[in-house]
Amino acid sequence: MQDQATKGGAKKIQSMYECAPYPDLGANLKSMDIYWNALSEEVDRNSNLRFLDVGCGTGHYLVGVAKKFPHWKCYGTDLSGPSLSVCGDLSKRHGVQNLTLEKGNYAENIPFEGTFDIISALGTIHHCEKPVAALKNVAQSLSDDGYLFVHLYGSRLDSGRFDVKEILNIFEPDLTNVERRFEIYDALMKHREKHWLKSFVQKPLIEILMMPRNKLRNIVRRLKGYSWSPGWTVRYDKPSAPWIDHFCNPCEKAYNVSEVLELVDGAGLKIVKMIGHGREHPQLVPELWSGSYEKLSQDDRWRLSELLAFGGGSFNMILQKNADATSLDGI
């Protein structure tokens, strides 16, 4: 587990994102298709739904949803005023009129009345000082039969990023000294590029095999007109907002399946679908295990899939309220 939550995390996060609105990817919008495709039979997209994006940042997901479903009532909230300003400009650029924005801290209070049919919290809960309490607060604004989309950092995928971040911390522990931290990062990347063969040989085989797939995926995204947040392994030539988010964030946590389950249960929710890291991969299960595998609980299957999978990933989940869950108070 990687956990770098700090006291006063909300104020530090707010300050960082006000200086570097995230992800600020230009005019193209981000796609939530992996969630819509997973709910193709459960949600009537033609109905007049209420959609909320908490921690919406510059709104590349949010504006994308509002544009895709113009008959929905869409709402977004974020700590960063500058990020919301970018979101407002983005909505005007795309002719979106069904969108309401409000500055606020969703971990403490949702600045909109009523409940929502769908809420998204993508790439934000893992930046909360008290993630269980934050997710629980978000769940209170979810309708009883509504769906909550959550994206979380995966500890296996982000272990290398945390290593680089710790290297930067050794030379420059002040996370707000972005220019100095980038100088250290840039020197490290140039050194690795100079000795590229050694670095390549040291890469895990799965990482090498994934390179062509990732390049192809990005080509498809580009052809469809989508934008995407660049990963931490991208070679950055300046301290952009995504780079600052990866290497200067003052409050973040990465999860494994067991910790995800604890988070979800503590917030009084249940996992409806695991569509990212942790989803079942039956092809990785030895045939001699088949009888025992079928008897495992769903939780154990998710954890086993994480342990058997090559490499790591992020968690993308669809949640609902769990009437039988016992929430963890005081977290």
ABEGO torsion letter per residue (X at the ends): XBBABBBGAAAAAAAAAAABBOAGAEABBBBAAAAAAAAAAABBAABBBBBBBBGAEAGAAAAAAAAABAABBBBBBBABAAAAAAAAAAAAAAGBAABBBBBEBAAABBABBEBBABBBBBGAAAABABAAAAAAAAAAABBAABBBBBBBBBAAAAAAAAAAAAAAAAABABAABAAAAAAAAAAAAAAAAAAAAAAAAABBAAAAAAAAAAAAAAAAAAAAGBBBBBBAABBBABBBAAAAAAAABABBBBBBAAAAAAAAAAAGBBBABBABBGBBBAAABBAAAAAAAAABBAAAAAAAAAAABBEBBBBBBBBBBBAABBBBBGX
